[in-house]
Amino acid sequence: MSSPSPRPPAFCLATLACIAVFTIVAATQAAVGTFEDLTLAPESYWDGRDGLGGFASGPASFNNFYDLEWDYWEGFAYSNCTDANAVGYAAQYNAVAGSGQAGSSNYVVAFVGWQTVPTVTFHKPQVVTGLYVANNCYAFYEMRNGSPFAKKFGGPTGDDPDWFKLTITGLDPNDQPTGQVEFYLADFRFEDNSRDYILDSWAFVDLVSLGEVQSLRFTLSSSDNGDFGMNTPAYFCLDTILTQHVLATFEDMTLAPESSWNGDDGSGGFSSGRVSFGNFYDPEWEYWEGFACSNRTDANAIGYPAQYNAIPGCGQGGTSNYAVAFVGWQIVPTLAFDRPQVFAGLYVTNNCYAFYEMRDGSPFAKKFGGPTGDDPDWFKLTITGLDPNDQPTGQVEFYLADFRFEDNSRDYILDSWAFVDLASLGEVQSLRFTLSSSDNSDFGMNTPAYFCLDTIVSGVGQDEPSPTSQTGDDPCLDN
């Protein structure tokens, strides 16, 4: 069968299998909706039979339609059922993960029927960072095992190119679409059948590309259809909606076209929005560490001159500016917030210098995977949260490259912007960044110790002051 087309967001599902990101949401204020504010008896659910027509969690409302005559619902319900082995229609209220996202109790169940389209409406327009989705048990086991009503995905041989797709449409205050994001809850379109999957855990879906939205509308489609519509049960589960309160995007930094700032003015750092970034510069050696900022767009640049280039060729979301971090010997790259807070996360990607050294190898660094592609190489970013007393609150690990899979087709070197969920760090004053690699020698790590960073977002569910640009002389001026 033919290879599947890219599925946006392309990297979201890969984070489940490929990246050790600890996504425990330690504080519910880091999300617009976690559904833990909804009251349920143990092992129960709400499906709208009280005629309320919906429910609210945090500053968002969820629609529901219930038909008393047919004892039937559409739109959104909520549940805390934990039996991940439940099958058939009775399993419509169960998430296959067996709990809410990150082990929480409550989650939402969506059913796309005929009377109403599942829609989340926010109390005011805002940018949504993303949300978590999982398969519903009813749909999961119908796809995995088949039934008299729905086919087993892959068919008898496993070669059928089946799929089950969630489409999320952003809507502005005038109910006009702002964009769409597609996410595959199951995908059997790969030439290599070992890559086929039916999602069995919570996965993050990046929704930043939708821009500012008043509401989100959810639809489902499948490769398995009959005369009466889709055969795959039209259910999915949803949890932990993260809104985007931007703390730093670097677009307030002034740079000449195709340039960078590396601290050669001796300022020792720079600020963007409400975040400060440390920098060390040695004028004798013309050498820097910590954070620089850049707007360079050549994604094919290689070697040491490519240290200021991000592999996507732009900032996150197609913006101009982004930060570059180098982990050297004098300082540890650290960013500090204007006040302690819980925040949603940030975006990272590979630096061109590191990317091509890992992909192609050089006299100084090995080609990841080695000659056969079987070497279990990796390149890992570790982010440590620090409280106001500089004490660690936790760590999150994220693999910028990972070749440890038995199936080499799953090996990757990150070549796009990826969201890293940092809510598990709790309330932090600052973040510290370190890098490690499987490729080391007597003098330390051979993989160039660079990565790129952009769009730092708070998830605090309250009104925040707008980020302000730095006043006075801007350090991001390339002389």
Buried (B, 14 or more C-beta within 10 A) or exposed (E): EEEBEEBBBEBBBBBBEBBEBBBBBBBBBBBBBBBBEBEBEEEEBBBBBEEEEBBEBBBBBBBBBBEEEEEBBBBBBBBBBBBBEBBEEEBBBBBBBBBBBBEBBBBBBBBBBEEBBBBBBBEEBBBBBBBBBBBBBBBBBBBBEBBEEBBBBBEEEEEBBBBBBBEBBBBBEEEEEBEBBBBBBBBBBBEEEEBBBBBBBBBBBBBBBBBBBBBBBBBBBBBBEEEEEBBBBBBBBBBBBBBBBBBBBBBBBBBEEEBBBBBBBEBEBBBBBBBBBBBBBEEEEEBBBBBBBBBBBBBEBBEEEBBBBBBBBBBBBEBBBBBBBBBBEEBBBBBBBBEBBBBBBBBBBBBBBBBBBBBEBBEEBBBBBEEEEEBBBBBBBBBBBBBEEEEEBBBBBBBBBBBBBEEEEBBBBBBBBBBBBBBBBBBBBBBBBBBBBBBEEEEEBBBBBBBBBBBBBBBBBEEEEEBEEBEEEBBBEBE
